[in-house]
Amino acid sequence: MSRVGGVRSMAAPSLIGPLFLLLLGSPESRSLRTSPAALREAEILRIPVGPGPAAISNRECTGHEGFCAAGLAFLSPSDTLYFYDFANDNLKVIALRPTARVARLLPGLGGLRAENETPIAGVAGGDGSVRLLVATPGSPTRPILWTLEHGSSAWSRAPAADALSASAVLRAPERDANRAIDAAGVTLGRDRAGNRFVEIQESWSTHVLAKYGPDGRRLAQAILPERPVWKPLAGGTDKWVTPGGEVLEIHVGPRWMVVSSWTVGA
């Protein structure tokens, strides 16, 4: 009630408050509209291309090979990166903590691997053992599984049934309830907090690395740089997700093999 000119009248309710709240939005709606943070790249290791077993082989592809790749890389549960250098025929064990470095070299398969056979997948156990799945390009349905126990220099061949079982596990696509959020991309993995990292091709020349929360919201992103490919990697990926939420990337150029780490920037 208000009094105007001595006459009592009803005051019109103010719309300023509700309109202000509507424009401002609730805390929940504001968080949904927050722009994704930036994922930033930091180079953590360079291994030169050149002669010697500790370097990356500089053997060029001739164009006559059925399949030519620089090597195969995979990440262990203990945040150790393994790189099988095909031409040098050794495994470079890359420790990431406290600083990235080649901690040791492990022997490759040598004469156990036929000339037309290529490692297509690998996995390292928490005990330091390594398993390699090897197949002939174009015929991956009959793989061979080799195991190198921790501290050993001799590879042992697993039975054919174990090789087929390992192939189904190592090469199976990821399936989960949130598959729809990366229908146009490739799921790279999850961290221990349940965040998913996805590489999405937005156009023929634009690839985006995106981090999604457990609720499906895009939390961070980056446009991946275009890189000239000297020789690709086998195994279908050049990126891996650590439990702590880093995305590791390997890029092999004519002078270096570069290991990068993608994390949420400030």
MOCORLIN-V116036 format. One record per residue. N is the residue number from 1. RES is the residue in one letter. PSI is psi as a letter, one per 20 degrees, with the letter a starting at -180 (999 if undefined). Layout:
BEGIN
<<N | RES | PSI> <N | RES | PSI>>
END
This chain:
BEGIN
<<1 | M | q> <2 | S | r> <3 | R | o> <4 | V | o> <5 | G | k> <6 | G | i> <7 | V | p> <8 | R | p> <9 | S | q> <10 | M | p> <11 | A | p> <12 | A | p> <13 | P | p> <14 | S | p> <15 | L | i> <16 | I | g> <17 | G | g> <18 | P | h> <19 | L | h> <20 | F | g> <21 | L | h> <22 | L | g> <23 | L | h> <24 | L | g> <25 | G | q> <26 | S | r> <27 | P | h> <28 | E | g> <29 | S | h> <30 | R | h> <31 | S | h> <32 | L | h> <33 | R | i> <34 | T | p> <35 | S | q> <36 | P | q> <37 | A | r> <38 | A | p> <39 | L | p> <40 | R | q> <41 | E | p> <42 | A | p> <43 | E | p> <44 | I | i> <45 | L | q> <46 | R | p> <47 | I | p> <48 | P | q> <49 | V | p> <50 | G | a> <51 | P | q> <52 | G | q> <53 | P | h> <54 | A | i> <55 | A | r> <56 | I | p> <57 | S | p> <58 | N | j> <59 | R | p> <60 | E | q> <61 | C | p> <62 | T | i> <63 | G | i> <64 | H | i> <65 | E | q> <66 | G | h> <67 | F | p> <68 | C | p> <69 | A | q> <70 | A | h> <71 | G | a> <72 | L | p> <73 | A | q> <74 | F | q> <75 | L | p> <76 | S | r> <77 | P | h> <78 | S | k> <79 | D | k> <80 | T | p> <81 | L | p> <82 | Y | p> <83 | F | o> <84 | Y | o> <85 | D | o> <86 | F | g> <87 | A | h> <88 | N | i> <89 | D | l> <90 | N | r> <91 | L | o> <92 | K | o> <93 | V | o> <94 | I | o> <95 | A | p> <96 | L | i> <97 | R | q> <98 | P | h> <99 | T | q> <100 | A | p> <101 | R | q> <102 | V | o> <103 | A | h> <104 | R | r> <105 | L | p> <106 | L | q> <107 | P | q> <108 | G | a> <109 | L | h> <110 | G | c> <111 | G | i> <112 | L | h> <113 | R | p> <114 | A | q> <115 | E | h> <116 | N | j> <117 | E | q> <118 | T | p> <119 | P | p> <120 | I | i> <121 | A | q> <122 | G | q> <123 | V | q> <124 | A | p> <125 | G | r> <126 | G | i> <127 | D | j> <128 | G | i> <129 | S | q> <130 | V | p> <131 | R | p> <132 | L | p> <133 | L | p> <134 | V | p> <135 | A | r> <136 | T | p> <137 | P | p> <138 | G | i> <139 | S | l> <140 | P | j> <141 | T | i> <142 | R | m> <143 | P | r> <144 | I | p> <145 | L | p> <146 | W | q> <147 | T | p> <148 | L | o> <149 | E | q> <150 | H | p> <151 | G | i> <152 | S | q> <153 | S | j> <154 | A | p> <155 | W | q> <156 | S | q> <157 | R | p> <158 | A | q> <159 | P | q> <160 | A | h> <161 | A | h> <162 | D | h> <163 | A | g> <164 | L | h> <165 | S | g> <166 | A | h> <167 | S | g> <168 | A | h> <169 | V | g> <170 | L | h> <171 | R | j> <172 | A | p> <173 | P | q> <174 | E | p> <175 | R | p> <176 | D | r> <177 | A | h> <178 | N | k> <179 | R | h> <180 | A | h> <181 | I | i> <182 | D | k> <183 | A | h> <184 | A | j> <185 | G | a> <186 | V | p> <187 | T | p> <188 | L | h> <189 | G | a> <190 | R | q> <191 | D | r> <192 | R | i> <193 | A | i> <194 | G | j> <195 | N | q> <196 | R | q> <197 | F | p> <198 | V | p> <199 | E | p> <200 | I | p> <201 | Q | o> <202 | E | h> <203 | S | a> <204 | W | h> <205 | S | i> <206 | T | o> <207 | H | p> <208 | V | p> <209 | L | p> <210 | A | q> <211 | K | p> <212 | Y | p> <213 | G | r> <214 | P | h> <215 | D | j> <216 | G | i> <217 | R | q> <218 | R | o> <219 | L | h> <220 | A | q> <221 | Q | r> <222 | A | q> <223 | I | p> <224 | L | p> <225 | P | q> <226 | E | p> <227 | R | p> <228 | P | p> <229 | V | o> <230 | W | g> <231 | K | p> <232 | P | r> <233 | L | q> <234 | A | r> <235 | G | i> <236 | G | j> <237 | T | q> <238 | D | j> <239 | K | q> <240 | W | q> <241 | V | p> <242 | T | q> <243 | P | h> <244 | G | i> <245 | G | j> <246 | E | q> <247 | V | o> <248 | L | p> <249 | E | p> <250 | I | p> <251 | H | p> <252 | V | o> <253 | G | a> <254 | P | i> <255 | R | h> <256 | W | q> <257 | M | o> <258 | V | p> <259 | V | p> <260 | S | q> <261 | S | p> <262 | W | p> <263 | T | r> <264 | V | p> <265 | G | r> <266 | A | 999>>
END
